[in-house]
Amino acid sequence: MRGTRSLGRQFGWLWAAFAVSMAGTWLAFDAFPLIAVLVLHAGTTEVSALAAAGLAVGAAVAMPLGPWVEFRSKRPVMVAADLVRFAALMTVPAAYALGALTFVQLLVVSIVVAAADISFTAASGAFLKSLLPAQDLLVANARFESTSWTATVLGPPLGGAAIGLFGPVMTVVANAVSFLLSALGLRAIGGKETPPVRKEAARSGSLLDGWRFILAHPGLRPLFFNTVLFNALIMAIAPLLAVLMLGDLGFAPWQYGLAFALPALGGLVGSRLARRLVARFGEHRILAGSGTLRAFWPLGLAFVQSGTAGLTLVMILEFGLITCCGVFTPVYATYRLERTRSDRVARTLSSWTVATRWTTAALTALWGVLAGITGTRTAIALAGLVVLLTPLFLPRRDRAAQPAVEPAPTSAG
């Protein structure tokens, strides 16, 4: 069938591992905030602090791992990250069963999982680039994006039903098991991964190298500022919206999950259209256009009311936002990989992710304080107004159209 050509057995296993871990992640959609609110009776400030501290400290812990991952075989790193996430998450249901679950434990687990996430992201990007030729990267990233939104459609309502039947901790178990299955899928890829060549000049490399490269690149620099700020603001809204909908407006957990599940169909539409749009209009135009359109939707979330009308409004706004993101994300991910040399992909992706996590943590904490001062709705509205400014960071013209020039291979002798 057209548009579904095979990218090989190894990519098939990689895709399957991604799919199962993504399914677990979305089944446990906002599991920690829900546990904090429903089990530990935490307020807005505590929920925001949980999200912020986990991201910030997790990113700090992961900082030395980016350069370390650069000069290691990537698949073992990915397997190890999956196993670490499995072990950390399983401590939550164990403590809950013993009646010993605390806010501090949720915080520690979120830090460990966040650090493992960054390591996995860095390794998986480098592994994908080594696995496929450049012309297949957009196809692969579009499939990942489509799979992610499929999990988003199915996961939250199923997770909401599981929470209603078994309690919020059960979805954490499912998420943990998904990482174990992902590790098994990665092991099944097989083949022999070529070990990276560690040059003398690179021995002192750090995440600063990644940031220097990003800031010096005329194409990556504006996309870096755009995506970091946009993603951080969207994540800063999430805990506030959870408190608003589950607390103030009285939505049930299954309604909250449904409000974000059905609009994820827009992500499927966007990811399926991405390759066709790039072929017709060009990479730069699609990045600029979808990156601009996605900024107009979050402001409306401040006007959500209770009842069917409020639920419908959330779904409409999220559908528009997610459709634009579904187009933008695979194109942007491919653009970034194509313009980053293979010997610096892990550091660059780690630097990008660490910057995003720190910014997200800072803005999440800030917006938690703003919500305590001005009210939840006002804080969400302020975030929506700032999101409207993010298209200003998009490049006005493509000054870096050519992919990165790869270094010449060095003989073992």
Residue pairs with C-beta under 8 A, 6 or more apart in sequence:
3 272
3 275
5 139
6 12
7 132
7 136
7 139
7 140
8 131
8 132
10 131
10 189
10 190
10 191
11 131
11 132
11 140
13 185
13 186
13 188
13 189
13 190
14 127
14 128
14 131
14 185
14 186
14 189
15 140
15 143
15 144
15 147
16 185
17 181
17 182
17 183
17 184
17 185
17 186
18 124
18 144
18 147
18 182
19 147
19 151
20 178
20 181
20 182
20 185
21 82
21 178
21 179
21 181
21 182
22 147
22 148
22 151
22 178
23 151
23 154
23 155
23 178
24 174
24 175
24 176
24 177
24 178
24 179
24 181
25 151
25 155
25 175
25 178
26 151
26 152
26 154
26 155
26 156
26 159
27 151
27 155
27 156
27 158
27 159
27 162
27 171
27 174
27 175
27 178
28 155
28 159
28 171
28 172
28 174
28 175
29 155
29 156
29 159
29 171
29 257
29 260
30 238
30 242
30 256
31 159
31 168
31 171
31 172
31 175
32 50
32 51
32 54
32 106
32 109
32 110
33 47
33 50
33 51
33 238
33 239
33 242
34 163
34 168
34 242
34 246
34 253
35 92
35 101
35 106
35 168
35 169
35 172
36 42
36 46
36 47
36 50
36 103
36 106
37 47
37 242
37 243
37 246
37 247
38 168
38 253
39 96
39 101
39 167
39 168
39 169
40 101
40 102
40 103
40 106
42 50
42 103
43 243
44 239
44 240
44 243
44 368
44 371
44 372
44 376
45 368
45 369
45 371
45 372
46 103
47 239
47 242
47 243
47 368
48 239
48 240
48 364
48 365
48 367
48 368
48 369
48 371
49 365
49 368
50 103
50 106
50 107
50 110
50 239
51 110
51 235
51 238
51 239
51 360
51 361
51 364
52 360
52 361
52 362
52 364
52 365
52 368
53 107
53 110
53 111
53 361
53 365
54 107
54 110
54 111
54 113
54 114
54 361
55 114
55 235
55 357
55 358
55 360
55 361
55 364
56 357
56 358
56 361
56 362
57 111
57 114
58 110
58 111
58 112
58 113
58 114
58 115
58 117
58 118
58 357
59 114
59 115
59 118
59 353
59 354
59 357
59 358
59 361
61 111
61 112
61 114
61 115
62 114
62 115
62 118
62 119
62 350
62 353
62 354
63 207
63 350
63 354
64 206
65 115
65 118
65 119
65 122
65 350
66 118
66 119
66 122
66 206
66 207
66 210
66 346
66 347
66 349
66 350
66 351
66 354
67 205
67 206
67 207
67 209
67 346
67 347
67 350
69 77
69 119
69 122
69 123
69 126
69 346
69 350
70 122
70 126
70 196
70 202
70 205
70 343
70 344
70 345
70 346
70 347
71 196
71 198
71 202
72 123
72 196
73 193
73 195
73 196
74 123
74 124
74 126
74 127
74 130
74 193
74 346
75 123
75 127
75 186
75 189
75 193
77 119
77 120
77 123
78 120
78 123
78 124
78 127
78 183
78 186
79 183
79 186
79 187
80 119
81 116
81 117
81 119
81 120
81 123
82 116
82 120
82 179
82 180
82 182
82 183
82 186
83 179
83 180
83 183
84 112
84 116
85 112
85 113
85 116
85 117
85 176
85 179
86 176
86 177
86 179
86 180
86 183
88 109
88 112
88 113
88 116
89 109
89 113
89 172
89 173
89 175
89 176
89 179
90 173
90 176
91 105
91 109
92 101
92 105
92 106
92 109
92 169
92 172
93 169
93 170
93 172
93 173
93 176
95 101
95 102
95 105
96 169
101 169
114 357
117 353
118 350
118 353
118 354
118 357
119 350
121 349
121 350
121 353
122 345
122 346
122 347
122 349
122 350
122 353
123 346
125 337
125 345
125 346
125 349
126 342
126 345
126 346
126 349
127 193
128 137
128 140
128 337
129 137
129 337
129 342
129 345
130 193
130 194
130 342
132 140
134 338
134 403
137 334
137 337
137 338
138 274
138 275
138 278
138 330
138 331
138 334
139 275
141 329
141 330
141 331
141 333
141 334
141 337
142 271
142 272
142 274
142 275
142 330
143 271
144 330
145 267
145 270
145 271
145 274
145 326
145 329
145 330
145 333
146 267
146 268
146 271
146 272
148 267
149 264
149 265
149 266
149 267
149 268
149 270
149 271
149 322
149 326
150 264
150 268
152 260
152 261
152 264
152 267
152 322
153 261
153 262
153 264
153 265
153 268
154 261
155 261
156 256
156 257
156 258
156 260
156 261
157 254
157 257
157 258
157 261
159 171
159 174
159 257
160 252
160 253
160 254
160 255
160 256
160 257
160 258
161 254
162 170
162 171
162 174
163 170
163 171
163 253
163 254
164 252
164 253
164 254
168 253
196 343
197 343
197 410
199 343
202 343
205 347
206 347
207 347
207 350
207 351
207 354
208 351
209 344
209 347
209 351
210 344
210 347
210 348
210 349
210 350
210 351
210 352
211 351
211 355
213 220
213 340
213 344
213 347
213 348
214 220
214 221
214 224
214 348
214 351
214 352
215 221
215 224
217 339
217 400
218 395
218 399
218 400
219 335
219 339
219 395
219 398
219 399
219 400
219 401
220 336
220 339
220 340
220 400
222 393
222 394
222 395
223 287
223 332
223 335
223 336
223 393
223 394
223 395
224 352
224 355
225 393
226 291
226 390
226 391
226 393
226 394
227 332
227 352
227 356
228 352
228 355
228 356
228 359
229 359
229 386
229 390
229 393
230 291
230 294
230 295
230 387
230 390
231 356
231 360
232 356
232 359
232 360
232 362
232 363
232 364
233 298
233 363
233 383
233 386
233 387
233 390
234 298
234 387
235 360
235 363
235 364
236 360
236 363
236 364
236 366
236 367
236 383
237 298
237 301
237 367
237 380
237 383
237 384
239 364
239 368
240 367
240 368
240 371
240 376
240 379
240 380
240 383
241 301
241 304
241 380
242 256
243 371
243 376
244 304
244 376
244 377
244 380
245 251
245 255
245 256
245 259
245 304
245 314
246 253
246 256
248 376
249 304
249 305
249 306
249 310
250 306
251 259
251 306
251 311
255 311
258 311
259 311
259 314
259 315
259 318
260 314
260 318
262 315
262 319
263 314
263 315
263 316
263 317
263 318
263 319
263 321
263 322
264 318
264 322
265 319
266 318
266 319
266 320
266 321
266 322
266 323
266 326
267 322
267 323
267 325
267 326
268 326
269 323
269 326
270 290
270 322
270 323
270 324
270 325
270 326
270 327
270 328
271 326
271 327
271 329
271 330
273 326
273 327
274 286
274 326
274 327
274 330
274 331
275 330
277 286
277 327
278 286
278 331
281 289
283 331
283 335
283 398
283 401
284 395
284 397
284 398
284 401
286 327
286 328
286 331
287 328
287 331
287 332
287 335
287 394
287 395
288 394
288 395
288 396
290 324
290 325
290 327
290 328
290 331
291 324
291 328
291 332
291 390
291 391
291 394
292 391
292 394
293 324
294 321
294 324
294 325
294 328
295 387
295 388
295 389
295 390
295 391
296 320
296 388
297 317
297 318
297 320
297 321
297 324
298 317
298 321
298 380
298 383
298 384
298 387
299 381
299 384
299 385
299 387
299 388
300 313
300 317
300 384
301 314
301 317
301 380
301 384
302 377
302 378
302 380
302 381
302 384
303 313
303 377
304 310
304 313
304 314
305 313
336 348
336 349
336 352
337 345
338 403
338 404
339 400
339 403
339 404
340 348
340 349
340 404
341 404
341 405
341 406
341 407
342 406
342 407
343 407
363 383
367 379
367 382
367 383
370 378
370 379
370 382
371 378
371 379
374 382
